[in-house]
């Protein structure tokens, strides 16, 4: 599994991870190679209907429940059986977009915080969380959110990529309504999916 860069003829290098689990939910860091999920554009916004997030071959991996529960729009990321993993809340009354991520259906403690920042050229999000080992971590998301082409970095190490193109058995698929999240080995798949939901909300705000 892998993604292509913005240059169709130039394949991106495989991500090797950082050599230790990275994230907030250990169960979703156990993959030993890159892992890719297929997401549908527009359906990821904080409000909306329930929908499925699948592997590129169509296997359901997550279910997103898009019901609005309160003034702070809340969205539940669930496993394939519908069990809540995390919920995402849009932090209201902020100049730039901010999102708070909590375990299951709870509203405490906050396990991840995603924040949009002003940038003269391009766009920028930061992701803050406490890793398994107790270390405070900041990830940087940069790229074209509207075009759904972005990379997520720990320092200068890529830990996830988002793109519209996916290569599978020599065939390149292209769909303006679909994009793909590829997560490096040992990086929390659920947390990266939640970050994609936040990224999509920022992009939808710009439409």
DOVOZA-806593 format. One record per residue: x, y, z of N, C-alpha, C, O in turn; residue number from 1; residue in one letter. Coordinates in steps of 0.05 Angstrom, whole numbers, padded with zeros to 5 digits. Example, Ala and Ser with C-alpha at 12.3 -4.5 7.8 and 13.67 -1.06 7.14 Angstrom:
REM DOVOZA-806593
<drenlo <00264,-00114,00156>,<00246,-00090,00156>,<00264,-00066,00156>,<00285,-00066,00169>,1,"A">
<drenlo <00257,-00045,00142>,<00273,-00021,00143>,<00258,00001,00157>,<00268,00023,00161>,2,"S">
END
This chain:
REM DOVOZA-806593
<drenlo <00017,-00024,00000>,<00000,00000,00000>,<00018,00025,00000>,<00038,00026,00014>,1,"X">
<drenlo <00009,00045,-00016>,<00025,00069,-00016>,<00011,00091,-00031>,<-00008,00086,-00046>,2,"X">
<drenlo <00020,00115,-00027>,<00008,00138,-00040>,<00028,00150,-00060>,<00052,00145,-00058>,3,"X">
<drenlo <00018,00166,-00079>,<00035,00180,-00097>,<00036,00210,-00090>,<00018,00221,-00078>,4,"X">
<drenlo <00059,00222,-00096>,<00062,00250,-00091>,<00046,00266,-00111>,<00033,00254,-00129>,5,"X">
<drenlo <00048,00293,-00110>,<00034,00310,-00129>,<00045,00306,-00157>,<00031,00312,-00176>,6,"X">
<drenlo <00069,00296,-00159>,<00080,00290,-00185>,<00073,00261,-00191>,<00084,00243,-00178>,7,"X">
<drenlo <00056,00255,-00211>,<00046,00229,-00217>,<00068,00209,-00223>,<00064,00185,-00218>,8,"X">
<drenlo <00090,00218,-00233>,<00112,00200,-00241>,<00132,00195,-00219>,<00151,00180,-00223>,9,"X">
<drenlo <00128,00207,-00196>,<00148,00205,-00175>,<00135,00192,-00150>,<00122,00206,-00134>,10,"X">
<drenlo <00139,00166,-00146>,<00127,00153,-00122>,<00140,00163,-00097>,<00165,00168,-00096>,11,"X">
<drenlo <00125,00165,-00076>,<00136,00174,-00050>,<00151,00151,-00037>,<00146,00128,-00043>,12,"X">
<drenlo <00169,00158,-00020>,<00184,00137,-00005>,<00167,00125,00017>,<00152,00139,00030>,13,"X">
<drenlo <00170,00099,00021>,<00155,00086,00043>,<00163,00099,00070>,<00186,00106,00074>,14,"X">
<drenlo <00143,00101,00088>,<00149,00111,00115>,<00157,00088,00133>,<00145,00067,00132>,15,"X">
<drenlo <00178,00092,00149>,<00188,00071,00166>,<00180,00074,00195>,<00187,00057,00211>,16,"X">
<drenlo <00166,00096,00202>,<00159,00100,00230>,<00182,00111,00245>,<00202,00119,00234>,17,"X">
<drenlo <00179,00112,00272>,<00200,00124,00289>,<00213,00103,00307>,<00230,00110,00324>,18,"X">
<drenlo <00206,00078,00304>,<00219,00057,00319>,<00205,00051,00346>,<00215,00034,00361>,19,"X">
<drenlo <00184,00064,00352>,<00168,00059,00377>,<00140,00067,00372>,<00134,00083,00354>,20,"X">
<drenlo <00121,00057,00387>,<00093,00064,00383>,<00088,00094,00388>,<00100,00106,00406>,21,"X">
<drenlo <00072,00106,00371>,<00066,00134,00373>,<00036,00138,00372>,<00023,00131,00352>,22,"X">
<drenlo <00024,00149,00393>,<-00004,00155,00393>,<-00017,00153,00420>,<-00003,00154,00440>,23,"X">
<drenlo <-00043,00150,00421>,<-00058,00150,00446>,<-00073,00124,00451>,<-00082,00120,00473>,24,"X">
<drenlo <-00076,00107,00430>,<-00091,00082,00433>,<-00073,00060,00423>,<-00069,00056,00399>,25,"X">
<drenlo <-00062,00045,00442>,<-00041,00025,00436>,<-00050,00004,00416>,<-00035,-00004,00398>,26,"X">
<drenlo <-00075,-00004,00417>,<-00085,-00025,00399>,<-00081,-00018,00370>,<-00077,-00035,00353>,27,"X">
<drenlo <-00083,00008,00364>,<-00081,00017,00336>,<-00052,00024,00328>,<-00049,00038,00307>,28,"X">
<drenlo <-00032,00016,00343>,<-00004,00021,00336>,<00010,-00005,00330>,<00035,-00004,00326>,29,"X">
<drenlo <-00004,-00027,00328>,<00010,-00053,00326>,<00016,-00062,00298>,<00027,-00084,00294>,30,"X">
<drenlo <00009,-00046,00278>,<00015,-00054,00250>,<00044,-00050,00245>,<00057,-00031,00253>,31,"X">
<drenlo <00056,-00069,00230>,<00084,-00070,00225>,<00092,-00058,00198>,<00116,-00056,00192>,32,"X">
<drenlo <00073,-00050,00182>,<00078,-00038,00157>,<00058,-00015,00153>,<00040,-00011,00169>,33,"X">
<drenlo <00062,00001,00131>,<00043,00022,00126>,<00015,00012,00124>,<00010,-00010,00114>,34,"X">
<drenlo <-00004,00028,00133>,<-00032,00020,00133>,<-00049,00043,00120>,<-00046,00066,00128>,35,"X">
<drenlo <-00065,00035,00101>,<-00081,00055,00086>,<-00110,00052,00090>,<-00121,00030,00090>,36,"X">
<drenlo <-00124,00075,00093>,<-00153,00076,00094>,<-00164,00094,00073>,<-00151,00114,00065>,37,"X">
<drenlo <-00188,00088,00063>,<-00202,00103,00043>,<-00224,00120,00056>,<-00240,00110,00071>,38,"X">
<drenlo <-00223,00146,00051>,<-00242,00165,00063>,<-00257,00180,00041>,<-00245,00186,00020>,39,"X">
<drenlo <-00282,00187,00046>,<-00298,00202,00027>,<-00299,00231,00034>,<-00305,00238,00057>,40,"X">
<drenlo <-00294,00248,00015>,<-00294,00277,00019>,<-00322,00286,00027>,<-00342,00274,00018>,41,"X">
<drenlo <-00324,00308,00042>,<-00348,00321,00051>,<-00362,00306,00074>,<-00375,00319,00090>,42,"X">
<drenlo <-00360,00280,00075>,<-00374,00265,00095>,<-00360,00267,00122>,<-00372,00259,00142>,43,"X">
<drenlo <-00336,00278,00123>,<-00321,00278,00147>,<-00327,00301,00165>,<-00317,00302,00188>,44,"X">
<drenlo <-00343,00320,00156>,<-00347,00344,00173>,<-00361,00336,00199>,<-00374,00316,00200>,45,"X">
<drenlo <-00358,00353,00219>,<-00368,00347,00246>,<-00398,00340,00246>,<-00406,00323,00261>,46,"X">
<drenlo <-00414,00353,00229>,<-00442,00346,00227>,<-00446,00330,00202>,<-00433,00334,00182>,47,"X">
<drenlo <-00465,00311,00203>,<-00471,00295,00180>,<-00481,00267,00188>,<-00486,00262,00211>,48,"X">
<drenlo <-00485,00250,00168>,<-00495,00224,00172>,<-00473,00204,00180>,<-00450,00210,00178>,49,"X">
<drenlo <-00482,00181,00191>,<-00463,00160,00196>,<-00452,00149,00170>,<-00466,00148,00150>,50,"X">
<drenlo <-00427,00140,00170>,<-00415,00129,00146>,<-00392,00111,00154>,<-00383,00111,00177>,51,"X">
<drenlo <-00382,00096,00134>,<-00360,00077,00139>,<-00334,00087,00128>,<-00334,00100,00107>,52,"X">
<drenlo <-00312,00081,00141>,<-00285,00085,00131>,<-00274,00058,00126>,<-00274,00041,00144>,53,"X">
<drenlo <-00263,00053,00102>,<-00256,00026,00094>,<-00226,00025,00086>,<-00213,00045,00083>,54,"X">
<drenlo <-00217,00000,00084>,<-00191,-00005,00071>,<-00196,-00001,00041>,<-00219,-00001,00032>,55,"X">
<drenlo <-00175,00002,00025>,<-00179,00007,-00004>,<-00194,-00015,-00018>,<-00206,-00011,-00039>,56,"X">
<drenlo <-00194,-00040,-00007>,<-00209,-00062,-00020>,<-00237,-00064,-00010>,<-00252,-00083,-00017>,57,"X">
<drenlo <-00246,-00045,00007>,<-00274,-00043,00015>,<-00281,-00055,00042>,<-00304,-00054,00050>,58,"X">
<drenlo <-00261,-00065,00057>,<-00267,-00076,00084>,<-00272,-00053,00103>,<-00256,-00035,00105>,59,"X">
<drenlo <-00294,-00055,00118>,<-00301,-00034,00138>,<-00280,-00035,00161>,<-00276,-00056,00173>,60,"X">
<drenlo <-00268,-00012,00167>,<-00249,-00011,00189>,<-00258,00006,00212>,<-00255,-00001,00235>,61,"X">
<drenlo <-00270,00029,00205>,<-00282,00047,00224>,<-00310,00055,00215>,<-00317,00054,00192>,62,"X">
<drenlo <-00326,00063,00235>,<-00352,00075,00229>,<-00353,00102,00243>,<-00346,00105,00266>,63,"X">
<drenlo <-00360,00123,00227>,<-00362,00150,00238>,<-00391,00157,00243>,<-00407,00156,00224>,64,"X">
<drenlo <-00398,00163,00268>,<-00425,00171,00274>,<-00427,00201,00276>,<-00414,00213,00294>,65,"X">
<drenlo <-00442,00213,00258>,<-00442,00242,00255>,<-00464,00257,00268>,<-00468,00280,00261>,66,"X">
<drenlo <-00478,00245,00286>,<-00500,00259,00299>,<-00490,00282,00316>,<-00469,00280,00329>,67,"X">
<drenlo <-00505,00304,00316>,<-00498,00327,00333>,<-00510,00322,00360>,<-00534,00319,00363>,68,"X">
<drenlo <-00494,00322,00381>,<-00503,00316,00408>,<-00508,00341,00425>,<-00523,00340,00444>,69,"X">
<drenlo <-00495,00363,00419>,<-00496,00387,00436>,<-00489,00411,00420>,<-00484,00410,00396>,70,"X">
<drenlo <-00487,00434,00434>,<-00478,00459,00420>,<-00450,00455,00409>,<-00444,00465,00387>,71,"X">
<drenlo <-00433,00440,00423>,<-00407,00433,00412>,<-00411,00408,00395>,<-00414,00386,00406>,72,"X">
<drenlo <-00411,00411,00369>,<-00415,00388,00351>,<-00396,00366,00359>,<-00372,00371,00361>,73,"X">
<drenlo <-00406,00342,00362>,<-00390,00320,00370>,<-00393,00297,00351>,<-00415,00291,00342>,74,"X">
<drenlo <-00371,00284,00344>,<-00371,00262,00325>,<-00357,00238,00337>,<-00335,00241,00349>,75,"X">
<drenlo <-00369,00215,00335>,<-00357,00191,00346>,<-00343,00174,00325>,<-00355,00167,00304>,76,"X">
<drenlo <-00318,00167,00330>,<-00304,00148,00314>,<-00306,00121,00328>,<-00297,00118,00351>,77,"X">
<drenlo <-00318,00101,00314>,<-00323,00075,00325>,<-00309,00053,00310>,<-00300,00058,00287>,78,"X">
<drenlo <-00305,00030,00322>,<-00294,00008,00308>,<-00315,-00004,00289>,<-00338,00006,00288>,79,"X">
<drenlo <-00308,-00025,00274>,<-00326,-00036,00254>,<-00351,-00047,00266>,<-00371,-00049,00252>,80,"X">
<drenlo <-00351,-00054,00292>,<-00375,-00064,00305>,<-00392,-00042,00318>,<-00413,-00047,00330>,81,"X">
<drenlo <-00383,-00017,00315>,<-00398,00006,00326>,<-00391,00014,00354>,<-00405,00030,00366>,82,"X">
<drenlo <-00369,00003,00365>,<-00360,00010,00393>,<-00344,00036,00392>,<-00325,00038,00376>,83,"X">
<drenlo <-00351,00056,00408>,<-00337,00082,00407>,<-00308,00079,00414>,<-00300,00065,00433>,84,"X">
<drenlo <-00291,00093,00399>,<-00262,00094,00404>,<-00255,00121,00415>,<-00243,00123,00436>,85,"X">
<drenlo <-00261,00142,00400>,<-00257,00170,00409>,<-00280,00187,00399>,<-00294,00180,00381>,86,"X">
<drenlo <-00283,00210,00412>,<-00302,00230,00402>,<-00287,00256,00397>,<-00269,00263,00412>,87,"X">
<drenlo <-00296,00270,00377>,<-00282,00295,00368>,<-00302,00318,00372>,<-00325,00317,00363>,88,"X">
<drenlo <-00293,00339,00385>,<-00309,00362,00390>,<-00296,00387,00378>,<-00272,00392,00381>,89,"X">
<drenlo <-00313,00402,00364>,<-00304,00428,00352>,<-00305,00449,00374>,<-00326,00455,00385>,90,"X">
<drenlo <-00282,00459,00381>,<-00281,00480,00402>,<-00291,00506,00392>,<-00280,00518,00373>,91,"X">
<drenlo <-00313,00515,00403>,<-00327,00539,00392>,<-00315,00565,00404>,<-00300,00564,00423>,92,"X">
<drenlo <-00322,00587,00391>,<-00313,00614,00399>,<-00283,00617,00398>,<-00271,00630,00416>,93,"X">
<drenlo <-00270,00605,00378>,<-00242,00609,00373>,<-00238,00621,00345>,<-00253,00614,00327>,94,"X">
<drenlo <-00218,00639,00342>,<-00214,00652,00317>,<-00205,00632,00295>,<-00215,00632,00273>,95,"X">
<drenlo <-00186,00615,00302>,<-00178,00593,00285>,<-00189,00567,00295>,<-00194,00564,00319>,96,"X">
<drenlo <-00194,00548,00277>,<-00206,00523,00284>,<-00189,00508,00305>,<-00165,00506,00303>,97,"X">
<drenlo <-00203,00497,00325>,<-00190,00479,00345>,<-00209,00456,00350>,<-00233,00459,00350>,98,"X">
<drenlo <-00197,00433,00355>,<-00213,00408,00360>,<-00201,00394,00384>,<-00177,00393,00388>,99,"X">
<drenlo <-00219,00383,00401>,<-00211,00368,00424>,<-00220,00339,00420>,<-00243,00334,00412>,100,"X">
<drenlo <-00202,00320,00427>,<-00208,00292,00423>,<-00208,00278,00450>,<-00189,00281,00465>,101,"X">
<drenlo <-00229,00263,00456>,<-00232,00249,00481>,<-00236,00219,00477>,<-00244,00211,00456>,102,"X">
<drenlo <-00231,00203,00498>,<-00234,00174,00495>,<-00263,00166,00495>,<-00279,00177,00511>,103,"X">
<drenlo <-00271,00147,00478>,<-00298,00136,00477>,<-00319,00158,00474>,<-00316,00176,00457>,104,"X">
<drenlo <-00339,00158,00491>,<-00360,00178,00491>,<-00356,00198,00514>,<-00374,00215,00518>,105,"X">
<drenlo <-00334,00197,00528>,<-00329,00215,00551>,<-00321,00243,00542>,<-00314,00247,00518>,106,"X">
<drenlo <-00322,00261,00560>,<-00314,00289,00555>,<-00289,00297,00571>,<-00282,00320,00571>,107,"X">
<drenlo <-00277,00278,00585>,<-00252,00281,00599>,<-00239,00253,00602>,<-00254,00234,00604>,108,"X">
<drenlo <-00213,00252,00601>,<-00194,00274,00597>,<-00190,00279,00567>,<-00196,00261,00550>,109,"X">
<drenlo <-00181,00302,00560>,<-00173,00307,00532>,<-00148,00291,00526>,<-00128,00294,00541>,110,"X">
<drenlo <-00148,00276,00505>,<-00125,00259,00498>,<-00110,00270,00473>,<-00087,00261,00467>,111,"X">
<drenlo <-00122,00289,00459>,<-00109,00300,00435>,<-00122,00327,00429>,<-00146,00330,00433>,112,"X">
<drenlo <-00105,00346,00420>,<-00115,00372,00413>,<-00104,00380,00386>,<-00080,00379,00381>,113,"X">
<drenlo <-00122,00388,00368>,<-00114,00396,00341>,<-00121,00426,00337>,<-00143,00434,00343>,114,"X">
<drenlo <-00101,00441,00328>,<-00105,00470,00326>,<-00095,00480,00299>,<-00073,00473,00289>,115,"X">
<drenlo <-00111,00498,00287>,<-00104,00511,00262>,<-00088,00536,00269>,<-00094,00550,00289>,116,"X">
<drenlo <-00068,00542,00252>,<-00051,00566,00256>,<-00051,00584,00232>,<-00054,00574,00209>,117,"X">
<drenlo <-00048,00610,00236>,<-00045,00628,00213>,<-00018,00624,00200>,<00002,00621,00213>,118,"X">
<drenlo <-00018,00625,00173>,<00007,00623,00158>,<00003,00639,00133>,<-00017,00637,00119>,119,"X">
<drenlo <00023,00655,00126>,<00021,00673,00103>,<00018,00657,00077>,<00002,00665,00060>,120,"X">
<drenlo <00032,00635,00075>,<00030,00618,00051>,<00024,00589,00059>,<00037,00578,00077>,121,"X">
<drenlo <00004,00577,00047>,<-00003,00550,00054>,<-00019,00549,00080>,<-00030,00569,00089>,122,"X">
<drenlo <-00020,00525,00092>,<-00036,00521,00115>,<-00021,00504,00135>,<-00002,00490,00128>,123,"X">
<drenlo <-00030,00505,00160>,<-00015,00491,00181>,<-00034,00483,00204>,<-00051,00499,00213>,124,"X">
<drenlo <-00032,00458,00213>,<-00045,00448,00237>,<-00024,00436,00255>,<-00004,00424,00245>,125,"X">
<drenlo <-00028,00438,00281>,<-00011,00423,00300>,<-00029,00404,00315>,<-00052,00409,00320>,126,"X">
<drenlo <-00016,00382,00323>,<-00030,00361,00338>,<-00014,00356,00364>,<00009,00349,00362>,127,"X">
<drenlo <-00027,00359,00387>,<-00014,00356,00412>,<-00026,00332,00427>,<-00051,00330,00428>,128,"X">
<drenlo <-00009,00315,00439>,<-00019,00293,00455>,<00003,00283,00473>,<00027,00289,00469>,129,"X">
<drenlo <-00004,00267,00493>,<00015,00254,00510>,<00018,00225,00501>,<-00002,00210,00500>,130,"X">
<drenlo <00042,00217,00493>,<00047,00191,00482>,<00046,00169,00504>,<00045,00176,00528>,131,"X">
<drenlo <00046,00144,00496>,<00046,00121,00514>,<00067,00123,00536>,<00063,00116,00559>,132,"X">
<drenlo <00091,00133,00528>,<00113,00134,00547>,<00113,00159,00564>,<00132,00164,00579>,133,"X">
<drenlo <00091,00174,00563>,<00089,00198,00580>,<00101,00223,00567>,<00099,00245,00579>,134,"X">
<drenlo <00113,00220,00544>,<00126,00243,00531>,<00105,00260,00516>,<00087,00250,00503>,135,"X">
<drenlo <00107,00287,00520>,<00090,00305,00505>,<00099,00307,00476>,<00123,00310,00470>,136,"X">
<drenlo <00080,00305,00458>,<00087,00303,00429>,<00072,00325,00414>,<00048,00330,00420>,137,"X">
<drenlo <00085,00337,00395>,<00072,00355,00376>,<00078,00346,00348>,<00101,00342,00340>,138,"X">
<drenlo <00057,00341,00333>,<00059,00335,00304>,<00051,00359,00288>,<00035,00376,00297>,139,"X">
<drenlo <00062,00362,00265>,<00056,00384,00247>,<00043,00373,00221>,<00053,00355,00208>,140,"X">
<drenlo <00020,00384,00215>,<00005,00377,00190>,<00009,00400,00171>,<00002,00423,00177>,141,"X">
<drenlo <00019,00394,00147>,<00022,00415,00127>,<00017,00405,00100>,<00021,00381,00093>,142,"X">
<drenlo <00007,00423,00083>,<00000,00415,00056>,<-00025,00431,00047>,<-00032,00451,00059>,143,"X">
<drenlo <-00037,00422,00025>,<-00061,00435,00015>,<-00086,00420,00025>,<-00092,00398,00015>,144,"X">
<drenlo <-00099,00431,00045>,<-00122,00418,00057>,<-00145,00416,00037>,<-00159,00395,00036>,145,"X">
<drenlo <-00149,00436,00021>,<-00170,00436,00001>,<-00166,00415,-00019>,<-00185,00401,-00027>,146,"X">
<drenlo <-00141,00412,-00029>,<-00135,00391,-00049>,<-00131,00364,-00037>,<-00126,00344,-00051>,147,"X">
<drenlo <-00133,00362,-00010>,<-00129,00336,00004>,<-00102,00324,-00002>,<-00100,00300,-00008>,148,"X">
<drenlo <-00082,00340,-00001>,<-00054,00330,-00004>,<-00038,00342,00020>,<-00032,00366,00019>,149,"X">
<drenlo <-00032,00326,00039>,<-00019,00336,00063>,<-00001,00314,00075>,<-00005,00290,00069>,150,"X">
<drenlo <00018,00323,00091>,<00036,00304,00106>,<00035,00312,00135>,<00032,00335,00142>,151,"X">
<drenlo <00038,00291,00152>,<00039,00295,00181>,<00067,00287,00190>,<00076,00265,00185>,152,"X">
<drenlo <00080,00305,00205>,<00108,00301,00213>,<00112,00301,00243>,<00098,00315,00257>,153,"X">
<drenlo <00130,00284,00252>,<00142,00287,00278>,<00170,00297,00274>,<00188,00282,00265>,154,"X">
<drenlo <00175,00323,00279>,<00200,00335,00271>,<00202,00334,00241>,<00185,00346,00228>,155,"X">
<drenlo <00223,00321,00230>,<00226,00319,00201>,<00219,00291,00191>,<00226,00284,00169>,156,"X">
<drenlo <00206,00275,00208>,<00200,00247,00201>,<00170,00245,00194>,<00153,00252,00211>,157,"X">
<drenlo <00163,00237,00169>,<00135,00234,00162>,<00122,00210,00177>,<00134,00188,00177>,158,"X">
<drenlo <00099,00214,00189>,<00085,00192,00203>,<00058,00186,00190>,<00046,00165,00197>,159,"X">
<drenlo <00049,00203,00172>,<00024,00197,00157>,<00023,00215,00133>,<00035,00237,00132>,160,"X">
<drenlo <00008,00206,00112>,<00004,00221,00088>,<-00025,00220,00080>,<-00039,00200,00084>,161,"X">
<drenlo <-00034,00241,00067>,<-00062,00243,00057>,<-00060,00251,00028>,<-00047,00271,00021>,162,"X">
<drenlo <-00074,00236,00011>,<-00072,00241,-00018>,<-00097,00230,-00031>,<-00111,00213,-00020>,163,"X">
<drenlo <-00102,00239,-00056>,<-00125,00229,-00071>,<-00118,00204,-00087>,<-00136,00191,-00097>,164,"X">
<drenlo <-00093,00197,-00089>,<-00085,00175,-00107>,<-00074,00152,-00091>,<-00060,00155,-00071>,165,"X">
<drenlo <-00080,00128,-00101>,<-00072,00103,-00087>,<-00063,00083,-00108>,<-00075,00080,-00128>,166,"X">
<drenlo <-00040,00070,-00102>,<-00030,00050,-00120>,<-00034,00023,-00108>,<-00027,00017,-00086>,167,"X">
<drenlo <-00047,00005,-00124>,<-00053,-00022,-00115>,<-00049,-00041,-00138>,<-00064,-00039,-00158>,168,"X">
<drenlo <-00030,-00059,-00136>,<-00025,-00079,-00157>,<-00021,-00066,-00184>,<-00032,-00075,-00204>,169,"X">
<drenlo <-00005,-00045,-00184>,<00002,-00032,-00209>,<-00020,-00014,-00221>,<-00016,-00003,-00243>,170,"X">
<drenlo <-00043,-00011,-00208>,<-00064,00005,-00218>,<-00067,00031,-00202>,<-00068,00029,-00177>,171,"X">
<drenlo <-00068,00054,-00215>,<-00072,00079,-00201>,<-00101,00087,-00202>,<-00113,00089,-00224>,172,"X">
<drenlo <-00114,00090,-00179>,<-00142,00099,-00178>,<-00143,00129,-00172>,<-00127,00139,-00157>,173,"X">
<drenlo <-00162,00142,-00185>,<-00164,00171,-00181>,<-00194,00178,-00178>,<-00209,00171,-00196>,174,"X">
<drenlo <-00201,00191,-00157>,<-00229,00198,-00152>,<-00229,00224,-00137>,<-00219,00226,-00114>,175,"X">
<drenlo <-00241,00245,-00149>,<-00242,00271,-00136>,<-00258,00271,-00110>,<-00255,00289,-00094>,176,"X">
<drenlo <-00275,00251,-00106>,<-00291,00249,-00082>,<-00279,00232,-00060>,<-00290,00229,-00039>,177,"X">
<drenlo <-00255,00221,-00065>,<-00243,00202,-00047>,<-00214,00211,-00041>,<-00200,00221,-00059>,178,"X">
<drenlo <-00205,00207,-00017>,<-00177,00209,-00012>,<-00168,00187,00008>,<-00184,00174,00020>,179,"X">
<drenlo <-00142,00184,00010>,<-00130,00162,00025>,<-00111,00171,00047>,<-00095,00190,00043>,180,"X">
<drenlo <-00114,00159,00069>,<-00096,00164,00092>,<-00077,00140,00094>,<-00087,00117,00098>,181,"X">
<drenlo <-00051,00144,00093>,<-00032,00123,00097>,<-00016,00130,00122>,<-00004,00151,00124>,182,"X">
<drenlo <-00015,00111,00141>,<-00003,00114,00167>,<00022,00098,00169>,<00022,00074,00161>,183,"X">
<drenlo <00044,00109,00179>,<00069,00095,00182>,<00067,00072,00203>,<00049,00073,00220>,184,"X">
<drenlo <00085,00053,00201>,<00085,00031,00221>,<00087,00041,00249>,<00103,00059,00255>,185,"X">
<drenlo <00070,00030,00267>,<00072,00037,00295>,<00058,00063,00303>,<00060,00072,00326>,186,"X">
<drenlo <00045,00076,00284>,<00032,00102,00289>,<00002,00097,00291>,<-00010,00082,00276>,187,"X">
<drenlo <-00011,00109,00311>,<-00039,00105,00318>,<-00058,00111,00295>,<-00061,00134,00287>,188,"X">
<drenlo <-00070,00090,00284>,<-00088,00093,00261>,<-00113,00109,00268>,<-00122,00126,00253>,189,"X">
<drenlo <-00124,00104,00292>,<-00148,00117,00300>,<-00143,00147,00304>,<-00159,00164,00296>,190,"X">
<drenlo <-00121,00154,00317>,<-00114,00182,00322>,<-00110,00196,00295>,<-00119,00219,00292>,191,"X">
<drenlo <-00096,00184,00276>,<-00091,00197,00250>,<-00117,00200,00235>,<-00121,00220,00221>,192,"X">
<drenlo <-00136,00181,00238>,<-00162,00184,00225>,<-00177,00208,00237>,<-00190,00223,00223>,193,"X">
<drenlo <-00176,00211,00263>,<-00189,00233,00277>,<-00177,00260,00267>,<-00191,00279,00263>,194,"X">
<drenlo <-00151,00260,00263>,<-00138,00285,00253>,<-00148,00291,00225>,<-00152,00314,00218>,195,"X">
<drenlo <-00153,00270,00209>,<-00164,00275,00182>,<-00191,00287,00183>,<-00198,00305,00167>,196,"X">
<drenlo <-00207,00279,00203>,<-00234,00291,00206>,<-00231,00321,00211>,<-00246,00337,00200>,197,"X">
<drenlo <-00212,00328,00228>,<-00207,00356,00235>,<-00197,00371,00210>,<-00206,00394,00204>,198,"X">
<drenlo <-00179,00359,00195>,<-00168,00371,00171>,<-00191,00376,00151>,<-00192,00397,00138>,199,"X">
<drenlo <-00209,00357,00148>,<-00231,00359,00129>,<-00250,00382,00137>,<-00260,00396,00120>,200,"X">
<drenlo <-00254,00385,00163>,<-00271,00407,00173>,<-00259,00434,00166>,<-00273,00453,00159>,201,"X">
<drenlo <-00232,00436,00169>,<-00218,00461,00162>,<-00222,00467,00132>,<-00227,00489,00124>,202,"X">
<drenlo <-00218,00446,00116>,<-00221,00449,00087>,<-00249,00457,00079>,<-00253,00474,00062>,203,"X">
<drenlo <-00269,00445,00092>,<-00297,00451,00085>,<-00304,00480,00093>,<-00321,00493,00080>,204,"X">
<drenlo <-00291,00491,00113>,<-00295,00518,00121>,<-00286,00538,00099>,<-00295,00561,00097>,205,"X">
<drenlo <-00267,00528,00082>,<-00256,00545,00061>,<-00272,00544,00035>,<-00267,00560,00017>,206,"X">
<drenlo <-00291,00525,00034>,<-00306,00522,00009>,<-00326,00545,00005>,<-00340,00546,-00015>,207,"X">
END
